[in-house]
Amino acid sequence: MVKRDLPMIVAGVSLFAASLMAQEPTIRRPENLPEPVSQDQRVQASEIDNTLADANVVLLDVREAWELEKYGTREGYIHIPLFELEDRLDELPKDKMILTA
């Protein structure tokens, strides 16, 4: 290797490392997702606080852990990433309405 090639190699490695750090982590999605619920089954944003105040309602946050760290979440939620949900259904209450975020 010639000394004049060293700065080019260092610059290439630095650019590669910077591009890795700038990438967003991926969101894992299962292949067998059901169709979204209809509009009449959705809770409107203006109704969320009142709906969650009901003791028979829980919030299931299906985002990835990095999304929680970046965007935050609500206190008292149940966190199960969407990609893991099918394997962890037994962790959800069967006697409550579950809202997902």
RAZI-V795197 format. One record per pair of residues at least 24 apart in sequence whose ideal C-beta (glycine too) atoms are under 7 Angstrom apart, sorted by the first residue. I is the first residue (numbers start at 1). J is the second residue. If there is no record, write none. Layout:
i: <I	I>
j: <J	J>
//
This chain:
i: <25	25	27	28	28	28	29	29	30	30	30	43	51	56	56	57	57	57	58	58	58	59	59	60	60	60	60	61	62	62>
j: <64	66	64	64	81	83	82	83	82	83	86	99	99	96	97	96	97	99	93	96	98	99	101	92	98	99	100	101	100	101>
//
